């Protein structure tokens, strides 16, 4: 019996050490209200933490995570309802999602301060995280963040109807799938319910929370914008892209250590179209922070 207990405890200790020292881990963390899936790759500090764009699971970031994992520890995660993550409380504004990310990192035992990298909607989430918890943030990288003045309805109001249609379509899919007894349809319903709420709140509470951030102080900040217009925005796509780039450039001024980079040939998906530039920029920031 004593040998059995010893063997059991030894296995637990080995599993714990393997997780802490492993270069790759994919698992779940219960943050209280629901469980979130996260993936950790590599070793070293500062830990780089990614928050993806609307509708994008962590798998989309897999190639860039693998490349950066050769330099430091890199964490990606699925927000509530994405991938294996459970659906979370509503509404899904960036204040709630920033706090859920903080809880995940704490309960997973991942040490800060972090380099937070946010793409699109994720860029809004990490801005609120940094504003609320500046001591936990070593650096910020914002990949093509949406212009907040557009989200607030101050500019390009003619595009608002397109956004409203998208939210309504996703909510409709969620409602239809919820009526099914099929577990796969139930999971689909949960995802689209989360998605619709995130998108709705982008143009409401999320935009207001981001707008209320006066400065990021001395936190190193890199804002990277895409140069290629999105054809979905119609004949005025070129002008709208110039507006988006201008707002990204201005956002970099919110930090005394802010800088702006334009990826001229990239679409909105900078980490796919301009992966080398994104990787180089993040690695450079990590090495700057280590040299302090």
Protein Blocks (a to p, Z undefined) as FASTA:
>chain_A
ZZmmmmmmmmmmmmmmmmmmpcbdcddddehjaccddddededdddddddddehiafklm
mmmmmmmmmmmccdddddehiajbccddddddfklmmmmmmmmmmmnopacddddddehj
lmmmmmmmmmmmmmlpgbdcdehiacfklmnopgokllmmmmmmmmmmmmmmmmmmmmpm
bfklmmmmmmmmmmmmmmmmmmmmmmmmmmmpmbghjaccdddddfbdcfknojmlmmmm
mmmmmmmmmmmmmpfkbccdddfkbcfklmlmmmmmmmmmmmmmmmmmmmZZ
